[in-house]
Amino acid sequence: MLKKTFLLALIILIALTSLAAKGETETTQSGGLDRSNYFITVATGPTSGLYYPIGGAFSSVFQNKLGYKSSAQATGASAENITLIREGGAEMAIAMSDAVAQAYNAFGAYEGKKPATELRCLTGLYPNYVQLVTTNKTGITKFTDLKGKRVGVGAPNSGVELNARMMYEAHNMSYEDSRVDYLNYGEAIGQLKNNLVDAVFVTSGIPNATIMELGTTAQIVIIPIEGEGLANLVKKYPFFVQATIPADVYNTKTDVTTATVRNIMIVNENLPFDVAYDLTKGIFENIADIQASHATAKKHITLENSHLGVDIPMHEGAAKYYKEVGIL
């Protein structure tokens, strides 16, 4: 009797092991594609911003749901990420569409450089709001008040810094009108707390945790991007769109008009066709996992929004998936 019981238990154990192995094989294999042969590095941004948790959610889906080897890499964000994709330092990266457009067409910050026509999009993500942050102690209420002030404009050649240059230009100003510090916005907000800078450019989704943390010790003021300055900006750089930061986001006295620019997920054109297709399909079949990473992701990262703010070609593998699901 004991022998029969032991044999039955052994048979059940073997069957369960076989099913588990089969499930693991199905996870790592898809239509002849062995996902375990690929390592997908997702370049994100500073740990203080939204790129990092959202990029981490993508990486988690690729590894835990699809069976790829994957990791999220903290970076200096858009400009560095564009370089990483061009030079093969990452397979996928988040970047602002304005920085991507400049690199792709070699204008603005990329004037005189070789056009980055190898860049491709996998999906559109969410809008970044240009947030010019100060406190009620500085007396700054409009953009032109930045003249003579100490301003954190972002890390050199970061997406934030590229935005800051365009904001100054749109207001017929330049960095020479202020005393600029090239700090990432996490560092710059720290300087603002200690009265070492007067205003800080933050281009990110809303709410931004670093700005919210500032609100625990000071009254936040968001300087509007509006009027002639906004009109000049949108006319020259149509990838910017007017938007509003509601007062309840940072407990400001009123809603604030500003400009937004879309974030997109970029890859290199040399990413294998079947991998790009599989990753795109995997993203939207597991979209709830990605949306759970942040309220901004939940609101904006959807199949319906996948083409918003995308000014470069889609990777052909991604385009195949979108065609299949009726998104043209």
FINUMI-691003 format. One record per residue: x, y, z of N, C-alpha, C, O, CB in turn. Coordinates in steps of 0.02 Angstrom, whole numbers, plus 50000, padded with zeros to 5 digits. Each point is the difference from the previous one (the first is absolute). Glycine has a CB too. Layout:
XYZXYZXYZXYZXYZ ...
This chain:
500424993950000499585006150000500435006350000499895004649961499214989150100 501415006449983500455005750003500365000949934500125005649977500034992650145 500044996049847500355000349936499565003249946500245004049960500414985850072 498695008349967499555002849951499905007550011499985004049953499444985050038 500535012950073499925007150016500605004149978499945005549973499344991450124 501325000249915500615003349981500045000849924500205005349975500374990050126 499244999549862500025000349927499515005249973500155003649953500184984350044 499075012350035499505004949978500255007250011499925004349957499164987450070 501225009450032500275006650015500565001949952500065005749979499644992750141 500714996649862500555001249953499735001849931500275004549967500444987650097 498775004549914499705001449935499715007149999500095003649951499644984150034 499935014250070499715006850004500555005349998499935005149966499104990450100 501525003249971500565004750002500315000949931500155005649979500074991250139 499874997649846500285000349933499545003949953500235004049959500354984950060 498775009949988499525003549957500015007550013499985004049953499314985750045 500735012250066500025007150017500635003349976499995005749974499314991950126 501264998949907500645002649976499995001049925500255005049974500334989350120 499125000949871499945000449927499585006049979500165003549952499974984150041 499315013450043499565005749984500355006650012499945004849961499074988250068 501365007350027500375006150015500525001449946500085005749978499744992450144 500544996749858500505000849948499695002249934500275004149964500444987350092 498705005649930499655001849939499795007450001500075003549950499534984750039 500155014050070499795007050007500595004749991499945005249968499154991250108 501495001749953500595004249993500235000449928500205005349977500134991850139 499634997249849500204999849930499545004449958500235003649956500224984950059 498905011350000499525004049963500125007550012499895004149956499284986650050 501075010950055500145007050016500605002649962499995005749976499534992550137 500994997649880500615002349968500014998949925500425002749965500164995050141 498954998349869499974998649928499365002949971499464999250029501234990349986 499365013749929499415002849967500094999849925500415003649972499365003850127 499854988249868500034999749927500694998849973500185002849948498855004650050 501374988550036500684998749977500515004850027500604999049990498914996349909 500275010050135500455004950030500184997750070499564999250042499945010249889 501144989550082500234998250067500175006450037500555002849992499904986049968 499095013450081500085006450035500605000050047500305005250012498474996449979 501404992650036500544999750049500685001549969500505001050035498844990650028 500695008649870500635001749967500135007549997500535002249978499344987549954 499645014350089500055007349993500005003450069499614998250044499825001149844 501015005750119500015004150060499755007049980500305003349957500674990150096 498505008849978499695006449984500165005050056499704999850053499374994549880 501395010250053500155005450047499545005949984499975002349943501244994050069 498425006050039499555005749991500325006050033500045000450062498934992149936 501265012349962500305006150027499445004750023499535001249962501484997649962 499055003950136499455003850030500215007250012500045003949953499524985650100 500575012350009500195006850019500235000050072500124994750028499065010249890 500885000950113500205000350070499484996550044499414999849983501215010949996 499604986550076499544996450045499485004750031499514997650028501404994149996 499215014849972499535004850029499415001649955499525003350022501445001550040 499064992949875499475001749953499544994149984500044994750032500725013749920 498804992549998499514994949982500294994849952499764994449998499355014050018 501404993649945500284995249952500214993550035499904994649973500485015049955 499914991150131500294994250033499474994850021500074994249982500865013250058 498554994549998499504994950017499614997449941499834994149997500085011350113 499954999049842499614997749941500434995549957499774994749977499545015950025 501324991349986500454995749963500114993450035500064994749968500505015449985 499474990150114500084993950039499414995349990500084993950000500595012450083 498734996549910499404995949989500034996549933499814994149994499535013750078 500904995749876500104996849935500494994150007499874994549975499905016549966 500794990350091500514994850008499734994050038500144994349982500745014650017 498724992450052499714994650040499534995749957500004993950007500095013350095 499524996049856499554996249955500424995649953499844994249989499295015050017 501394993749965500424996249953500314993950033500034994749970500215015949968 499984990250124500344994550033499524995150033500064994049991500905013550029 498564995150018499574995750041499404997249963499744994750018500635011950079 499404997049852499414997649963500174996949933499674995449977499685013550079 501184993749911500164997549933500604995349999500064996049953499485014550003 500904989850094500564995450001500645002749970500484996149991498704995150004 500855015349990500635003049979500445001150061499765000450056499685005249844 501214995050089500445002750052499975007649992500065002649945500714987050056 499135013950054499895007249994500185003650064499974997150055499135000749862 501105008550076500125004350058499865007249980500055001849942500814990250105 498975012150003499915007249990500635003650022500284998450052498465000649964 501485005849945500625003550013499865007450014499705003349958500944988649970 499575010750130499935007150015500505003849957500584998149994499044999550125 500165008049851500425004049956499865007450010499615001950044500414988749871 500295013550044499875007250000499395001849958499885005949988501334996050029 498414993149961499385000949962500115001249926500464997349971499035007250133 500094999749864499905000049928500645000149958500104995549959498855010250064 501474999449986500595000749957500464994050007500254997349950499665015250059 500224985450053500434994250011499684993749971500344995849972500125009550132 498884994249903499654994049975500034999549925500074994649972499185006050126 500705005249868500065000049927500694997549979500054996049953499145013650040 501324992650042500684997749986500074992550012500314996449961500135014950069 499274986350025500044992950016499674995749945500274994849981499725008050142 499444999449853499664996249946500425000349936500054994949965498825007750086 501415003049933500395000749939500644995750003500214997249949499345014450035 500754987950074500644996650007499944992950025500514996750012500005014350009 498884986549988499904993150022500094998850074500104994350021500285002549869 499595008650151500084999250072499364997950035500024998150058500865010449936 498574991749971499354997750026499574998049942500085002449944500005005150158 499454987949911499554997749947499385004449995499685000349947500744988150071 499415015050036499385003950003500105005850048500374999450049498934990349925 500385015950012500105005850044499405004749996499655000449950501594998750034 498655004450071499495005250003500345006749983500545001550024498774992150063 500365010349871500275006649983499435004749982499464997749979501614997149980 499045011650048499505004949981500015000949924500535000149969499595005850142 499294994749861499955000149927500345006149969500214999849943498734993950067 501125011850028500345005949973500744998649991500305001849950498855005750104 501164989249996500714998349995500114995049943500495000449963499665001750161 499394993149870500054995049947499945003349931500374998349954499154992950124 500005013449916499915003449936500625004049981500205000049942498575000750080 501545002650027500615003749986500574995549978500375001549953499285007050130 500424985849951500534995349981499874996949932500464999449959499734998150162 499195000649866499824996649938500115004649940500234997849947498934995350115 500685013349946500055004749944500605004750006500095004549958498684994950033 501654999650060500625003950009499885007650001500295003749961500324987049983 498965011450101499905007250010500025001550075500044995450041499285005649852 500645005450125500005001850070500644998050034500555001849978498224997150024 501184997250052500594997750037500434995449959500584998950017498775002250088 500384996149840500374995249959500215003149933500174996449953499204994250101 500615016049943500205003649939500724998149981500455000250042498775009349987 500884988849907500674998349976500224992950012500544998049978499735013750041 499324984450016500174993050013499664995549949499535002149966500605000450157 500104991449872499704995249954499294998450022499884998250058501254996949916 498385005549980499314998450019499934992950028500294995349973499315012849938 500014991250142499924993550032499414996249969499524998350034500955006450074 499594994249827499444996949963499924992550015499554996849973500635011749939 500274988850131499924993050019499524999250059499824994450018501355003449942 498615007850069499534999650056499314997949976499775002249947500885006750114 499034986949979499324997849986499595000250065500294999850054500114992949850 498955007850089499565000150059499674993250009499834996649951499975015750032 500114985750079499624994050015499295001850022499524996749980501544997450053 498895011250008499345002450020500065007050030500515001850029499104986449991 499865015749973499965006350037499824998450073499714994850014499945011549882 500544998350149499904998750071499535005150032499394999050000501754995950004 499135010450023499595004750038500295007049992500585000749980499094990450103 499935014149931500265006849990500445002350058499854998550058499135004149876 501555000850051500415003550049499785007350002499925003249948501054989050034 498935010350078499815006950009500625004150016500414998150043498454998549998 501225009149925500545004650017499785003650064499515003750001500854997849876 500024997250176499835002850066500585004450023500534997650021498744992350008 500625016649968500505004950023499835001550073499525003650014500655001449868 500234992350163499824999750071500395005350039500605000849991499154987049998 499905015650055500325004450049499584999750064499574995750007500915012049901 499654996850138499595000550061499765007150009500235004649965500424985950089 498905010449992499725006750011500515004850030499865006050007499034988850008 501705002750004500515004350030500415003949949500315005050016499754986950078 499935005949842500455002949950499715006149966500375004149973500094984650010 498885011950017499695005649965499934999049926499765004549965500695002850122 499754986949887499954998649928499284997949985499744995350029501485001249965 498465007149959499314998449982499914998949925499494997249979500145009350119 500854995749862499954999149927500694998449972500515001050033498515007049960 501004989449945500624997549972500545005449997500584998650016498764993349917 500495014150049500505005349992500325001950067500515003450001498865000849899 500324993750155500305001250066500634995950011500355001050049498515001549995 501294992949910500614996050006500635004049984500564997750013498784992349957 500585016050003500585004249985500395001550065499735002650048499665002549852 501254993150098500435001250057499934994950056500355000550051499585011249921 499644983350020499874995050052500444993849990500254998749946498575005650066 501254991950042500374993649998499504994549982499514998950036501345005150052 499274992749856499504995349973500324993149986500514999549967498865010249982 500324985150078500204993249985499684997849935499394999549996500754997950126 500275001349827499734998749933500034992649980499844998349943500495013250026 499894984150077500064993049982500724998049987500435004349989498424996049963 501274993250050500684997549984500175001949928499565000349958500314990150125 500785010849903500195002149932499744995249946500104994050004500925011250045 498644997749901499734996449943499474994850018499834995749959501265006049987 498644998750114499444995750018499375002649965500005005549974500524991650138 498954998949889499375002349970499745006250034499745004549968500004983950001 500345011950098499795005950037500385006249976499715005349989500014987550111 500945006449892500415005649980499845002249929500015006049985500894990050092 498974999249878499805001949932499365004050002499925004949963500634984849991 498975008250089499385003850007500125007050026499715004949976499694984550045 501045011150029500145006550030500275004949947499805005849999500444988650111 500215003249847500275004349947499445002649955499985005949981501104987750022 498465002049980499455001949955499535004950035499725004449967500374984649974 499815010250125499575004650036500315007050001499655005049989499934985550082 501065009949942500345006549998499945003249931499845005949993500974990250096 499314999849860499975002549931499305002849984499935005349969500954986349998 498615004750054499315002049985499825006650034499565003649976500134984450012 500655013550067499875006350035500515005449982500085004950036499424988450058 500855005649850500505004849975500545001450053500235005650009498894999649918 501074989450106500535000350051500514994549985499914996049955499285008850132 501354995249953500504994749994500284998750070499855003550048500444999649832 500134991750125500314998450064500405005950027500095000650061499954987449905 500205016249991500395005850022499595004850042500285004250036500424994649862 498635000650097499575004450040499944997750073499765003750042499614999049853 500844991150118499964997350068500674997150021500464999649959498314997850025 501285000750078500584996250023499784992750004499684998050048500815012050019 499704986149883499734993249994500474994950033500615000649999498815002749895 500264991750136500364994350029499774993749964499404998749994500705007150119 500394990449863499844993849963499954994250050500464996050008500145008349888 498834995450137499874994850050499384996049979499535002949972500985004250120 499494986349921499374996449988499495002850050500185002850051500424986649908 498765009750025499515003750039499944997650072499785003850043499614998049852 500814992050119500014997750070500495004150041499855002250055499834986449908 500925012450009500515004050034499795007350003500095003350052500804988849908 498825010549986499815007049997499455001650050500005005450031500334994849849 499194995350128499475001150050500305000350070499775003950041499394990349885 501345001650087500355000350063500335006850011499995002750055500214985049939 500085015149952500305006650004499475005450011500125004950035500814991249890 498495002950045499455004850009499785000150073499855005350027499774992849854 500354996150150499824999650071500485004150043499795003050049499724985649932 501125011350000500525003450039500155007149976500505003050019499984985850004 499075013749933500065006949974500645001149961500275005649997499064998250100 500934990949871500615000549959499835001049926500445002249962500164990650121 498795005749897499755001949934499315003150011499694999050052500974991849888 499105012850010499365003550005499434996549964499425000850018501225009749992 499534985749939499494996549961500314993849967500614999749989498775011249990 500204984350006500244993649974499544997649944499395000250007501124996850105 499795000949832499614996849947499934992650014500504996450012499925012149905 498974989150083499854992950007499534998249943499445002549997500714997650131 500074995649828499564997549947499854992750014500444995849991500035012549923 498924990350107499824993150020499254999350000499635004749986501424994250084 498734995149946499294999050011499795003550065500425002150040499614987049897 499315011450073499765003050062499564995050037499644996149969500405015449979 499994988650119500445004150041500714997150001500104994049992498925009450079 501475001049938500694997950006500174999550075499895004750038500435000749851 499954988850132500124998750071500495005050030499935001950058499844986149922 500745014149981500495004750025499695006850015500165003250050500734990749885 498675008350021499655006450011499534999450060499955004650041500134998249836 499574991650127499544999050056500375000150067499755002750049499514990549876 501355004050075500395000050062500205007150019500045001650059500394986949913 499705015749977500155007150013499425003250037500105004350043500624996349854 498674997450086499405002950030499924998650074499585003050032499914996049858 500904996450137499964998650072500355005350041499895000550060500054987349914 500495016249994500395005150036499905007049972500235004850031500604986449997 498845009549915499925006649969499365000249960499714994949982501545006550013 498525004749990499415001049958500234999849927500365004449978499055002550112 500374988049873500204999249930499665005249956499415001550007500774986250013 500225015149934499735004349948500244997249933500604999049990499405011350087 499534988549877500174997849932499915006049953499455002849995500184985150030 500915014049942499985005849955499684998049934500224995149970500825009850085 498464998749923499674998049937500435001049938500415004549997498514998350058 500964992949896500255001049932499385001749959499594995749987501424996150025 498935014549970499365002349971500125006049954500565002349990498824993550112 500085006749872500015006149960500464999649939500034994949966499735011250138 500604999349883500435000449942500564994750002500174997249948499585015050045 500514986550066500534995050006499764993149979500354996549964500145010150129 498924991549930499724993549980499844999849926500134995049967499395003650148 500215006949858499855000349928500634999249959500004996449950499025011150074 501524995949996500634999449964500264992850002500254997449951500025014650077 499664984950030500254993250010499644995149954500324996149965499955006750154 499074997449882499604995249961500085001249925499994995349961499195004150133 500915006949886500085001649930500644997049972500014997249945499355013350072 501194990050021500654997549976500084992650013500314996449960500175014750060 499244986550035500084992950020499314996950011499774999650057501375002949997 498534995349892499314997850006499894993650040499434998050011500405007449881 500734991350130499904994250043499815002050071499834995850041500994997949889 499215012950085499755002450064499255001449995499755002449949501385002750078 498514993350027499285001050002499825003550065500264998250053499544991449875 499775015450067499785003550061499604995350045499624995849976500355015049960 500124989950129499644996050048499945003850066500295005550007500114983849938 499255007950102499895003250064500204995350057499844994150000499225012749951 501304996050097500154996350062499475002250051500025005750023501254993549952 498274996450043499475002050048500285002150067500524997550022498714994549921 500445012650089500235002750064500104994750053500445000650043498985010049929 500154984150026500044995050054500604995349993500134996150045498645004649963 501604999649936500584995749991500545001750051500284995650032499465003249846 500415007850129500525002250046499745005150051500385003550033500464994449877 498505002450096499695004850047500205007249985500145003950045499864987150042 500025010649848500135006949979499365004150005499464997150006501484999149917 499125010450073499415004350009499524999549942499405000750009501305007050058 499564991149872499584999449940500274994549955500554997550010499165014849997 499884985849943500254995749947500555003849963500005006149998498884988049991 501585002249982500585003149966500044997549928500004994049987500625006950123 499415003949843500084998349929500744998649986500445003550024498575003749945 501124987649993500694998349982500004996249934499494999549966500855000250156 500244997649861500084996149938500154992750019500324998750051500085011549885 499394985350022500164992950010500344997349937499925002649945499104996050134 501364996149932500324996449945499954992650017500094998150058500705011649914 499084986249978499874992950013500654996250010500505001349967498464999549965 501034994450114500544995150006499844994149954499424998249991500835005350129 500274993649851499904994149958500534994750018500525001650028498995005549880 500354986750075500474994550010500364998849934499694998349950499594996450141 501395006149910500384999549938500444993849999500204997450053499785014949937 500164985349950500464994449988500415001849938499885005049968499314986450085 501295004349932500395000749938499674996049945499704994850013501375007050053 498995000549873499704996449944500284992949993499684995749970500165015249972 500774987850087500304993449993499744995050052500214994250000500795011349954 498544996650090499684995150045499634995049956499595002049958500295006650137 500244984849914499694995149956499245000949995499665001550049501254990649981 498845007049910499295001049984499554996050048499525002850028500784999149852 499864991650129499564995850041500035001950074499514999350036500654991549882 500425011850105500065002250069499595006350011499645000650050501514994349958 498895009949946499625006250006499254998550000499625002950038501315003449905 498874989350013499294998049998499794996850065499475001750028500614996649849 500324997150148499844996250061499985004650061499564999350042500964990549908 499955014850054500015004650056499395004650000499705001250051501564998449948 498575003049942499435004449995499364996450019499595002650037500995003849872 499344987650065499414996050018499994998550074499485000550032500534994449855 500575003450141500054998550072499835006050044499704999250053501164992349919 499335014550005499855006050038499245000850009499765001150055501295004349901 498594994049988499285001450003499594994150026499435001050022500745006949884 500104986250092499664994350031500104999950076499664996450036500484997149857 500345010550131500145000650072499985007350022500365001950046500344987649949 498895014549972500015007150011499815001950071500225005250025499504996349855 499874994450154499805001650068500605000150047500015004050047498884990849931 501615000950010500604999950041500395006549993500275002650049499784985049939 499975015049951500365006349988499615005950028500295004650029500234990549867 498835004850095499585005450025500025000450077499895005450028499384993349871 500864995750134500024999950073500615003550029500035001250060499344988249936 501115012449961500625003050025499925007250023500385002450041500234990049883 498885011250049499915007050017499325002349973499764997449950501495004850049 498455002650035499355002749977500045002749930499524999449961500195003350157 500855000449864500105002749933499984994549948499705000749947500985008750100 499654985049969500004994349954499304997249992499794998349944501394998950088 498455002450022499324997449997499545004249956499574997549965500594997850150 499955011349889499575004649963500185000349926499565000649957500315005950146 500784993249881500225001749932500284994349958499945000249939500285010850108 500084983949984500324994749960499484994849981499844995550039501275006550019 498624998849883499484995649974500134998649926500385003549968498785001050117 500524990449890500054998449929499745005849958500275001749948499604986150077 499585015449999499705005549963500485006049995499975003849951498904992350087 501575004750011500465005750001500694998249971500465004150003498945000250097 500664989949872500664997449981500355004149945500614999649993498974989350038 500045015149932500305003949945500015007550013500245003849958499374987349965 500145011150135499985007150015500715002750009500404997150036498465001550017 501285007149915500645003350010500594996449969500575001650015498975002950088 500334990649854500544996249968500165003149932499584999949955500064989450105 500965013549934500185003549939500554996449961500275002849951499415007850104 500494983249965500484995949963499654993649980499474998450027501525006650036 499294991249890499674993849979499954994950056500434999650044500005002449841 499044994150113499944994250044500474994549975500124999449940498675003550088 501484993250018500384994049979499524995549961499424999450018501385001450083 499454996049847499564995949957499674994450039499434998249986501315004549917 499624994550147499704994750041499425002750041499484996650006501624997749999 498975011650023499465003150037499425001749954499424999050017501415005750066 499334997949858499495001849951499574994049981499405000649989501355008549968 499564985050039499634993949984499484998750054499424998349984501574997049956 499205005550124499524998850054499445005049997499414998250006501514997150065 499245011149919499485005149999499514998949942499405001250007501405006950045 499464989549893499564998549943499524994350018499415000249982501485003649938 499374991250115499594994350019499425002050045499464997149996501554995649994 499125012350055499485001950047499605006249976499605002750038501114992650053 499425006849848499615005449970500205007050019499615004649991499504987450008 501515008850026500265006650015500485001949943500534996949993499355001550134 499935006649834500405001849941500425006050016500375002449957498764992949967 
